[in-house]
Each structure stands twice: as C-alpha cells, then as structure tokens.
Amino acid sequence: MHKGITTIILLTAISFSTLSQIVSIDKRRTKDPNKGFQGDINLGLNFVHTTTDMTQIMSRLKLQYNDNDNTYLFSSDIGFSKVDDERNVNNGGLMFKYNHWVPDKIIIAEAFYQYQYNRVKQLKHRHVLGGGPRFNIADKEKFSLFLVAYTIYLNELFETDTYERRKSLVKFSSMLSTDWQMTENSSLSHSTYYEPDYSDPADFRIWSETRFNVKITRKFAFALYLRFDYDNLVPPEVDQLFYTINNSFSLKF
C-alpha cells in the first residue's frame, strides 16, 4: 500500500519536474507575440495524513516580454514530494531564453541559460549555457515544423555516497519540434531532443514529449500527454528511463 501511494505521488509530481537536459521552453511561449510583458504563476501545496504523512509542493513561473524583433522568456519549475521522511521527488530548475527574429522568420537566433537539479536522478546541479540557429521549415497557421542546432557549454555533477561524476565540456544538442492542428477540434504536438557527447560515446541523452488534444463536444474534451527522458549513463541504482503518461477528460459548464 505504501509503495502504491508513493508511486502515485511520484508520477503526479514528476509531470511538473525538470527531467531533460534542455527544457522545451518553446511550448511555454504565449500565442500572441505583440503584448509586451506577459506571464503566469502556478502554485500547489498539498498535505495528506492517513497511515502516512504526505507533502507535495509544485511551483511554476513564466514571464515573457516581446517587442517587434526580440523575445525574452524566464521560466522556473519546482517539484517536491515527501512520504513521512522519504523524499520521492525533489527537483526543479530555472531557465532564461532570448530569441532574435531574423527578417522573414526563416532563421531565428536563440541563446539561453538553464540551471537544474534532480535528487531522484542524483543530479546535484546542471548548468547549461548555449545558443544557435532555429530553422523554421514550416510555419503555417495549422502546421509548423522547425529544427534547432545548439552549441552548449555543460557543467554538471551526479553524486551519491559511493559515486561521483563531474562533467564540464562543450557539446552539441539538436531538436525537432512540430505542431499540427489536425482538425478544428484536434491537435498534435511533438518535440525530441538528442544530446550526444562525441568525446564519450556512452554518454548521450534523448528527451521526447508528445501532446494530443481533442475536443469531443463543445464542453467535453480529452487530452493525452506522453513524455520520456532516457540517459544512457547514470549513477548506480538510478533508472536510465524516466517516463510520464497522463490522460485526462475535461468538462466545461
């Protein structure tokens, strides 16, 4: 019973956590790029007392500023979950991203900084600084597709009582992202990051996220969310694959 409750809390809180090396901030951009400052804050705090004491904390902040040619985006995520004295989720991070919109928006220049930690994966810290071009292959009203080629500087530390791995290097990161308005009532979006360390072939990460939304009736809708993060080189006793599957129905009245 205790393990079942722990699993439920872990899967719930992990959907708010920062598991990937490069977080897909593009999905957090607001739809209208011409309104100056925009933002939103989400906070969650839960206490449950049954045969165990459970605590959950979730926090998400987004602040964005747009002018004619530039976008500045700041975002932060924190996820925490504890059952009695056992901490099942304790991770988060902050991100800053800058976009310069080149004429015709065929190529967009991007630069970013991210800080992350993830106690579940024994990640004490990860600093990522980088930038590069984003190629808008298709940018239509109902379909968009773009590729990103980043050069990044990575500084990270995985640490346990018996294991330590430090890395500080320049590496390459690529991403493919697409959004498709399939019909008036359904949409599909997908992003995949691939991050190899060419100096160490055993060290690579793949992160992928897919969202499917369908409006069944005017007031009834369904959503499916799939996410996985695969790290080929992890500390002992840490899973290589983390994944989340969420599905939900919503009713407006």
PALUMLO-974076 format. One record per residue (C-alpha): residue number from 1; y, z, x. Coordinates in nm, 3 decimals. Layout:
residues N
<r><k>NUM</k><py>Y</py><pz>Z</pz><px>X</px></r>
...
This chain:
residues 253
<r><k>1</k><py>0.000</py><pz>0.000</pz><px>0.000</px></r>
<r><k>2</k><py>0.234</py><pz>0.095</pz><px>0.280</px></r>
<r><k>3</k><py>0.165</py><pz>-0.236</pz><px>0.459</px></r>
<r><k>4</k><py>0.225</py><pz>-0.431</pz><px>0.139</px></r>
<r><k>5</k><py>0.563</py><pz>-0.270</pz><px>0.081</px></r>
<r><k>6</k><py>0.656</py><pz>-0.326</pz><px>0.444</px></r>
<r><k>7</k><py>0.565</py><pz>-0.696</pz><px>0.420</px></r>
<r><k>8</k><py>0.776</py><pz>-0.746</pz><px>0.108</px></r>
<r><k>9</k><py>1.078</py><pz>-0.584</pz><px>0.270</px></r>
<r><k>10</k><py>1.027</py><pz>-0.786</pz><px>0.588</px></r>
<r><k>11</k><py>1.014</py><pz>-1.118</pz><px>0.404</px></r>
<r><k>12</k><py>1.315</py><pz>-1.027</pz><px>0.193</px></r>
<r><k>13</k><py>1.535</py><pz>-0.916</pz><px>0.479</px></r>
<r><k>14</k><py>1.425</py><pz>-1.187</pz><px>0.719</px></r>
<r><k>15</k><py>1.582</py><pz>-1.450</pz><px>0.496</px></r>
<r><k>16</k><py>1.919</py><pz>-1.304</pz><px>0.592</px></r>
<r><k>17</k><py>1.840</py><pz>-1.274</pz><px>0.960</px></r>
<r><k>18</k><py>1.922</py><pz>-1.497</pz><px>1.254</px></r>
<r><k>19</k><py>1.594</py><pz>-1.624</pz><px>1.393</px></r>
<r><k>20</k><py>1.684</py><pz>-1.953</pz><px>1.556</px></r>
<r><k>21</k><py>1.846</py><pz>-2.007</pz><px>1.889</px></r>
<r><k>22</k><py>2.111</py><pz>-2.240</pz><px>1.744</px></r>
<r><k>23</k><py>2.204</py><pz>-2.144</pz><px>1.391</px></r>
<r><k>24</k><py>2.276</py><pz>-2.426</pz><px>1.146</px></r>
<r><k>25</k><py>2.637</py><pz>-2.345</pz><px>1.065</px></r>
<r><k>26</k><py>2.693</py><pz>-2.687</pz><px>0.906</px></r>
<r><k>27</k><py>2.523</py><pz>-2.564</pz><px>0.589</px></r>
<r><k>28</k><py>2.789</py><pz>-2.295</pz><px>0.561</px></r>
<r><k>29</k><py>3.086</py><pz>-2.529</pz><px>0.560</px></r>
<r><k>30</k><py>3.274</py><pz>-2.535</pz><px>0.233</px></r>
<r><k>31</k><py>3.267</py><pz>-2.862</pz><px>0.038</px></r>
<r><k>32</k><py>3.645</py><pz>-2.911</pz><px>0.034</px></r>
<r><k>33</k><py>3.782</py><pz>-2.953</pz><px>0.391</px></r>
<r><k>34</k><py>4.152</py><pz>-2.951</pz><px>0.291</px></r>
<r><k>35</k><py>4.232</py><pz>-2.600</pz><px>0.173</px></r>
<r><k>36</k><py>4.340</py><pz>-2.417</pz><px>0.489</px></r>
<r><k>37</k><py>4.173</py><pz>-2.074</pz><px>0.502</px></r>
<r><k>38</k><py>3.854</py><pz>-2.019</pz><px>0.303</px></r>
<r><k>39</k><py>3.579</py><pz>-1.761</pz><px>0.323</px></r>
<r><k>40</k><py>3.332</py><pz>-1.531</pz><px>0.156</px></r>
<r><k>41</k><py>3.166</py><pz>-1.195</pz><px>0.220</px></r>
<r><k>42</k><py>2.824</py><pz>-1.079</pz><px>0.104</px></r>
<r><k>43</k><py>2.713</py><pz>-0.717</pz><px>0.142</px></r>
<r><k>44</k><py>2.393</py><pz>-0.547</pz><px>0.033</px></r>
<r><k>45</k><py>2.277</py><pz>-0.187</pz><px>0.065</px></r>
<r><k>46</k><py>1.954</py><pz>-0.055</pz><px>-0.089</px></r>
<r><k>47</k><py>1.788</py><pz>0.287</pz><px>-0.080</px></r>
<r><k>48</k><py>1.445</py><pz>0.339</pz><px>-0.237</px></r>
<r><k>49</k><py>1.249</py><pz>0.664</pz><px>-0.246</px></r>
<r><k>50</k><py>0.886</py><pz>0.658</pz><px>-0.365</px></r>
<r><k>51</k><py>0.599</py><pz>0.774</pz><px>-0.145</px></r>
<r><k>52</k><py>0.812</py><pz>0.640</pz><px>0.139</px></r>
<r><k>53</k><py>1.184</py><pz>0.616</pz><px>0.209</px></r>
<r><k>54</k><py>1.312</py><pz>0.258</pz><px>0.236</px></r>
<r><k>55</k><py>1.653</py><pz>0.141</pz><px>0.355</px></r>
<r><k>56</k><py>1.785</py><pz>-0.215</pz><px>0.352</px></r>
<r><k>57</k><py>2.121</py><pz>-0.345</pz><px>0.475</px></r>
<r><k>58</k><py>2.243</py><pz>-0.705</pz><px>0.459</px></r>
<r><k>59</k><py>2.582</py><pz>-0.841</pz><px>0.557</px></r>
<r><k>60</k><py>2.712</py><pz>-1.197</pz><px>0.577</px></r>
<r><k>61</k><py>3.067</py><pz>-1.307</pz><px>0.652</px></r>
<r><k>62</k><py>3.213</py><pz>-1.657</pz><px>0.667</px></r>
<r><k>63</k><py>3.571</py><pz>-1.751</pz><px>0.746</px></r>
<r><k>64</k><py>3.683</py><pz>-2.113</pz><px>0.780</px></r>
<r><k>65</k><py>4.010</py><pz>-2.290</pz><px>0.848</px></r>
<r><k>66</k><py>4.067</py><pz>-2.666</pz><px>0.812</px></r>
<r><k>67</k><py>4.354</py><pz>-2.898</pz><px>0.891</px></r>
<r><k>68</k><py>4.357</py><pz>-3.278</pz><px>0.898</px></r>
<r><k>69</k><py>4.152</py><pz>-3.319</pz><px>1.216</px></r>
<r><k>70</k><py>4.002</py><pz>-2.978</pz><px>1.301</px></r>
<r><k>71</k><py>3.766</py><pz>-2.721</pz><px>1.154</px></r>
<r><k>72</k><py>3.735</py><pz>-2.361</pz><px>1.281</px></r>
<r><k>73</k><py>3.441</py><pz>-2.162</pz><px>1.149</px></r>
<r><k>74</k><py>3.344</py><pz>-1.798</pz><px>1.211</px></r>
<r><k>75</k><py>3.023</py><pz>-1.657</pz><px>1.066</px></r>
<r><k>76</k><py>2.821</py><pz>-1.337</pz><px>1.109</px></r>
<r><k>77</k><py>2.486</py><pz>-1.211</pz><px>0.978</px></r>
<r><k>78</k><py>2.324</py><pz>-0.869</pz><px>0.995</px></r>
<r><k>79</k><py>1.983</py><pz>-0.772</pz><px>0.857</px></r>
<r><k>80</k><py>1.827</py><pz>-0.425</pz><px>0.875</px></r>
<r><k>81</k><py>1.521</py><pz>-0.273</pz><px>0.707</px></r>
<r><k>82</k><py>1.350</py><pz>0.062</pz><px>0.767</px></r>
<r><k>83</k><py>1.049</py><pz>0.229</pz><px>0.604</px></r>
<r><k>84</k><py>1.053</py><pz>0.601</pz><px>0.688</px></r>
<r><k>85</k><py>1.111</py><pz>0.597</pz><px>1.065</px></r>
<r><k>86</k><py>0.971</py><pz>0.247</pz><px>1.122</px></r>
<r><k>87</k><py>1.229</py><pz>-0.027</pz><px>1.166</px></r>
<r><k>88</k><py>1.079</py><pz>-0.352</pz><px>1.040</px></r>
<r><k>89</k><py>1.391</py><pz>-0.570</pz><px>1.060</px></r>
<r><k>90</k><py>1.689</py><pz>-0.517</pz><px>1.288</px></r>
<r><k>91</k><py>1.863</py><pz>-0.838</pz><px>1.384</px></r>
<r><k>92</k><py>2.182</py><pz>-1.033</pz><px>1.349</px></r>
<r><k>93</k><py>2.448</py><pz>-1.231</pz><px>1.525</px></r>
<r><k>94</k><py>2.789</py><pz>-1.387</pz><px>1.519</px></r>
<r><k>95</k><py>2.895</py><pz>-1.748</pz><px>1.560</px></r>
<r><k>96</k><py>3.217</py><pz>-1.940</pz><px>1.622</px></r>
<r><k>97</k><py>3.228</py><pz>-2.317</pz><px>1.589</px></r>
<r><k>98</k><py>3.501</py><pz>-2.575</pz><px>1.639</px></r>
<r><k>99</k><py>3.494</py><pz>-2.937</pz><px>1.517</px></r>
<r><k>100</k><py>3.739</py><pz>-3.212</pz><px>1.601</px></r>
<r><k>101</k><py>3.714</py><pz>-3.502</pz><px>1.358</px></r>
<r><k>102</k><py>3.744</py><pz>-3.825</pz><px>1.555</px></r>
<r><k>103</k><py>3.902</py><pz>-4.121</pz><px>1.364</px></r>
<r><k>104</k><py>3.666</py><pz>-4.271</pz><px>1.102</px></r>
<r><k>105</k><py>3.444</py><pz>-3.962</pz><px>1.146</px></r>
<r><k>106</k><py>3.169</py><pz>-4.163</pz><px>1.314</px></r>
<r><k>107</k><py>3.164</py><pz>-3.917</pz><px>1.605</px></r>
<r><k>108</k><py>3.266</py><pz>-3.554</pz><px>1.572</px></r>
<r><k>109</k><py>3.327</py><pz>-3.341</pz><px>1.880</px></r>
<r><k>110</k><py>3.182</py><pz>-2.990</pz><px>1.848</px></r>
<r><k>111</k><py>3.196</py><pz>-2.671</pz><px>2.054</px></r>
<r><k>112</k><py>3.052</py><pz>-2.328</pz><px>1.972</px></r>
<r><k>113</k><py>2.962</py><pz>-1.979</pz><px>2.089</px></r>
<r><k>114</k><py>2.686</py><pz>-1.758</pz><px>1.946</px></r>
<r><k>115</k><py>2.559</py><pz>-1.407</pz><px>2.008</px></r>
<r><k>116</k><py>2.225</py><pz>-1.292</pz><px>1.869</px></r>
<r><k>117</k><py>1.978</py><pz>-1.004</pz><px>1.880</px></r>
<r><k>118</k><py>1.638</py><pz>-0.965</pz><px>1.713</px></r>
<r><k>119</k><py>1.443</py><pz>-0.643</pz><px>1.755</px></r>
<r><k>120</k><py>1.137</py><pz>-0.785</pz><px>1.574</px></r>
<r><k>121</k><py>1.105</py><pz>-1.052</pz><px>1.845</px></r>
<r><k>122</k><py>1.205</py><pz>-0.804</pz><px>2.121</px></r>
<r><k>123</k><py>1.521</py><pz>-1.007</pz><px>2.185</px></r>
<r><k>124</k><py>1.782</py><pz>-0.769</pz><px>2.326</px></r>
<r><k>125</k><py>2.054</py><pz>-1.033</pz><px>2.343</px></r>
<r><k>126</k><py>2.113</py><pz>-1.405</pz><px>2.348</px></r>
<r><k>127</k><py>2.445</py><pz>-1.566</pz><px>2.437</px></r>
<r><k>128</k><py>2.477</py><pz>-1.940</pz><px>2.377</px></r>
<r><k>129</k><py>2.782</py><pz>-2.147</pz><px>2.471</px></r>
<r><k>130</k><py>2.784</py><pz>-2.520</pz><px>2.428</px></r>
<r><k>131</k><py>2.910</py><pz>-2.840</pz><px>2.275</px></r>
<r><k>132</k><py>2.861</py><pz>-3.210</pz><px>2.238</px></r>
<r><k>133</k><py>2.892</py><pz>-3.505</pz><px>2.001</px></r>
<r><k>134</k><py>2.774</py><pz>-3.521</pz><px>1.643</px></r>
<r><k>135</k><py>2.685</py><pz>-3.872</pz><px>1.527</px></r>
<r><k>136</k><py>2.734</py><pz>-3.939</pz><px>1.157</px></r>
<r><k>137</k><py>2.472</py><pz>-4.206</pz><px>1.099</px></r>
<r><k>138</k><py>2.525</py><pz>-4.199</pz><px>0.723</px></r>
<r><k>139</k><py>2.796</py><pz>-4.015</pz><px>0.531</px></r>
<r><k>140</k><py>2.781</py><pz>-4.124</pz><px>0.170</px></r>
<r><k>141</k><py>2.852</py><pz>-3.932</pz><px>-0.147</px></r>
<r><k>142</k><py>2.482</py><pz>-3.891</pz><px>-0.229</px></r>
<r><k>143</k><py>2.324</py><pz>-3.915</pz><px>0.116</px></r>
<r><k>144</k><py>2.419</py><pz>-3.801</pz><px>0.465</px></r>
<r><k>145</k><py>2.235</py><pz>-3.809</pz><px>0.797</px></r>
<r><k>146</k><py>2.359</py><pz>-3.700</pz><px>1.137</px></r>
<r><k>147</k><py>2.227</py><pz>-3.627</pz><px>1.485</px></r>
<r><k>148</k><py>2.363</py><pz>-3.371</pz><px>1.732</px></r>
<r><k>149</k><py>2.316</py><pz>-3.369</pz><px>2.109</px></r>
<r><k>150</k><py>2.430</py><pz>-3.040</pz><px>2.262</px></r>
<r><k>151</k><py>2.452</py><pz>-2.927</pz><px>2.621</px></r>
<r><k>152</k><py>2.432</py><pz>-2.547</pz><px>2.617</px></r>
<r><k>153</k><py>2.452</py><pz>-2.251</pz><px>2.851</px></r>
<r><k>154</k><py>2.194</py><pz>-1.988</pz><px>2.760</px></r>
<r><k>155</k><py>2.175</py><pz>-1.625</pz><px>2.869</px></r>
<r><k>156</k><py>1.901</py><pz>-1.419</pz><px>2.705</px></r>
<r><k>157</k><py>1.687</py><pz>-1.109</pz><px>2.757</px></r>
<r><k>158</k><py>1.350</py><pz>-1.029</pz><px>2.600</px></r>
<r><k>159</k><py>1.243</py><pz>-0.675</pz><px>2.682</px></r>
<r><k>160</k><py>0.972</py><pz>-0.422</pz><px>2.591</px></r>
<r><k>161</k><py>0.832</py><pz>-0.116</pz><px>2.770</px></r>
<r><k>162</k><py>0.591</py><pz>-0.339</pz><px>2.961</px></r>
<r><k>163</k><py>0.756</py><pz>-0.682</pz><px>2.954</px></r>
<r><k>164</k><py>1.085</py><pz>-0.835</pz><px>3.061</px></r>
<r><k>165</k><py>1.202</py><pz>-1.197</pz><px>3.063</px></r>
<r><k>166</k><py>1.555</py><pz>-1.297</pz><px>3.154</px></r>
<r><k>167</k><py>1.694</py><pz>-1.648</pz><px>3.143</px></r>
<r><k>168</k><py>2.028</py><pz>-1.789</pz><px>3.243</px></r>
<r><k>169</k><py>2.047</py><pz>-2.166</pz><px>3.254</px></r>
<r><k>170</k><py>2.196</py><pz>-2.488</pz><px>3.122</px></r>
<r><k>171</k><py>1.971</py><pz>-2.681</pz><px>2.885</px></r>
<r><k>172</k><py>1.966</py><pz>-2.946</pz><px>2.614</px></r>
<r><k>173</k><py>1.949</py><pz>-2.896</pz><px>2.237</px></r>
<r><k>174</k><py>1.917</py><pz>-3.161</pz><px>1.968</px></r>
<r><k>175</k><py>1.933</py><pz>-3.152</pz><px>1.590</px></r>
<r><k>176</k><py>1.870</py><pz>-3.382</pz><px>1.296</px></r>
<r><k>177</k><py>2.014</py><pz>-3.295</pz><px>0.956</px></r>
<r><k>178</k><py>2.014</py><pz>-3.473</pz><px>0.623</px></r>
<r><k>179</k><py>2.133</py><pz>-3.412</pz><px>0.266</px></r>
<r><k>180</k><py>2.015</py><pz>-3.619</pz><px>-0.028</px></r>
<r><k>181</k><py>2.140</py><pz>-3.598</pz><px>-0.385</px></r>
<r><k>182</k><py>1.818</py><pz>-3.739</pz><px>-0.529</px></r>
<r><k>183</k><py>1.931</py><pz>-3.746</pz><px>-0.891</px></r>
<r><k>184</k><py>2.214</py><pz>-3.594</pz><px>-1.089</px></r>
<r><k>185</k><py>2.006</py><pz>-3.276</pz><px>-1.124</px></r>
<r><k>186</k><py>1.811</py><pz>-3.254</pz><px>-0.797</px></r>
<r><k>187</k><py>1.894</py><pz>-3.237</pz><px>-0.427</px></r>
<r><k>188</k><py>1.711</py><pz>-3.204</pz><px>-0.096</px></r>
<r><k>189</k><py>1.843</py><pz>-3.097</pz><px>0.244</px></r>
<r><k>190</k><py>1.672</py><pz>-3.056</pz><px>0.579</px></r>
<r><k>191</k><py>1.764</py><pz>-2.957</pz><px>0.937</px></r>
<r><k>192</k><py>1.548</py><pz>-2.941</pz><px>1.250</px></r>
<r><k>193</k><py>1.647</py><pz>-2.819</pz><px>1.597</px></r>
<r><k>194</k><py>1.446</py><pz>-2.889</pz><px>1.912</px></r>
<r><k>195</k><py>1.531</py><pz>-2.696</pz><px>2.231</px></r>
<r><k>196</k><py>1.320</py><pz>-2.760</pz><px>2.542</px></r>
<r><k>197</k><py>1.359</py><pz>-2.606</pz><px>2.883</px></r>
<r><k>198</k><py>1.289</py><pz>-2.901</pz><px>3.112</px></r>
<r><k>199</k><py>1.255</py><pz>-2.675</pz><px>3.416</px></r>
<r><k>200</k><py>0.984</py><pz>-2.472</pz><px>3.236</px></r>
<r><k>201</k><py>0.771</py><pz>-2.692</pz><px>3.004</px></r>
<r><k>202</k><py>0.605</py><pz>-2.385</pz><px>2.848</px></r>
<r><k>203</k><py>0.939</py><pz>-2.271</pz><px>2.710</px></r>
<r><k>204</k><py>1.055</py><pz>-2.459</pz><px>2.401</px></r>
<r><k>205</k><py>1.169</py><pz>-2.372</pz><px>2.051</px></r>
<r><k>206</k><py>1.163</py><pz>-2.557</pz><px>1.721</px></r>
<r><k>207</k><py>1.354</py><pz>-2.440</pz><px>1.417</px></r>
<r><k>208</k><py>1.342</py><pz>-2.607</pz><px>1.078</px></r>
<r><k>209</k><py>1.491</py><pz>-2.542</pz><px>0.734</px></r>
<r><k>210</k><py>1.438</py><pz>-2.727</pz><px>0.405</px></r>
<r><k>211</k><py>1.601</py><pz>-2.663</pz><px>0.067</px></r>
<r><k>212</k><py>1.511</py><pz>-2.821</pz><px>-0.267</px></r>
<r><k>213</k><py>1.714</py><pz>-2.760</pz><px>-0.580</px></r>
<r><k>214</k><py>1.653</py><pz>-2.896</pz><px>-0.928</px></r>
<r><k>215</k><py>1.847</py><pz>-2.837</pz><px>-1.248</px></r>
<r><k>216</k><py>1.583</py><pz>-2.835</pz><px>-1.522</px></r>
<r><k>217</k><py>1.822</py><pz>-2.790</pz><px>-1.813</px></r>
<r><k>218</k><py>2.193</py><pz>-2.723</pz><px>-1.845</px></r>
<r><k>219</k><py>2.128</py><pz>-2.349</pz><px>-1.798</px></r>
<r><k>220</k><py>1.792</py><pz>-2.335</pz><px>-1.621</px></r>
<r><k>221</k><py>1.733</py><pz>-2.425</pz><px>-1.253</px></r>
<r><k>222</k><py>1.471</py><pz>-2.396</pz><px>-0.979</px></r>
<r><k>223</k><py>1.516</py><pz>-2.362</pz><px>-0.601</px></r>
<r><k>224</k><py>1.266</py><pz>-2.377</pz><px>-0.313</px></r>
<r><k>225</k><py>1.356</py><pz>-2.271</pz><px>0.042</px></r>
<r><k>226</k><py>1.131</py><pz>-2.320</pz><px>0.347</px></r>
<r><k>227</k><py>1.216</py><pz>-2.207</pz><px>0.698</px></r>
<r><k>228</k><py>1.020</py><pz>-2.168</pz><px>1.019</px></r>
<r><k>229</k><py>1.103</py><pz>-2.075</pz><px>1.376</px></r>
<r><k>230</k><py>0.848</py><pz>-2.148</pz><px>1.650</px></r>
<r><k>231</k><py>0.891</py><pz>-2.012</pz><px>2.003</px></r>
<r><k>232</k><py>0.621</py><pz>-2.120</pz><px>2.246</px></r>
<r><k>233</k><py>0.699</py><pz>-1.846</pz><px>2.499</px></r>
<r><k>234</k><py>0.730</py><pz>-1.496</pz><px>2.351</px></r>
<r><k>235</k><py>0.665</py><pz>-1.138</pz><px>2.466</px></r>
<r><k>236</k><py>0.312</py><pz>-0.997</pz><px>2.420</px></r>
<r><k>237</k><py>0.228</py><pz>-0.886</pz><px>2.064</px></r>
<r><k>238</k><py>0.510</py><pz>-1.097</pz><px>1.918</px></r>
<r><k>239</k><py>0.413</py><pz>-1.387</pz><px>1.692</px></r>
<r><k>240</k><py>0.510</py><pz>-1.733</pz><px>1.806</px></r>
<r><k>241</k><py>0.577</py><pz>-1.847</pz><px>1.450</px></r>
<r><k>242</k><py>0.811</py><pz>-1.682</pz><px>1.200</px></r>
<r><k>243</k><py>0.844</py><pz>-1.840</pz><px>0.857</px></r>
<r><k>244</k><py>1.003</py><pz>-1.777</pz><px>0.519</px></r>
<r><k>245</k><py>0.911</py><pz>-1.928</pz><px>0.182</px></r>
<r><k>246</k><py>1.138</py><pz>-1.845</pz><px>-0.110</px></r>
<r><k>247</k><py>1.131</py><pz>-1.987</pz><px>-0.460</px></r>
<r><k>248</k><py>1.346</py><pz>-1.881</pz><px>-0.749</px></r>
<r><k>249</k><py>1.441</py><pz>-1.960</pz><px>-1.107</px></r>
<r><k>250</k><py>1.791</py><pz>-1.905</pz><px>-1.240</px></r>
<r><k>251</k><py>1.918</py><pz>-1.886</pz><px>-1.597</px></r>
<r><k>252</k><py>2.284</py><pz>-1.905</pz><px>-1.691</px></r>
<r><k>253</k><py>2.403</py><pz>-1.773</pz><px>-2.027</px></r>
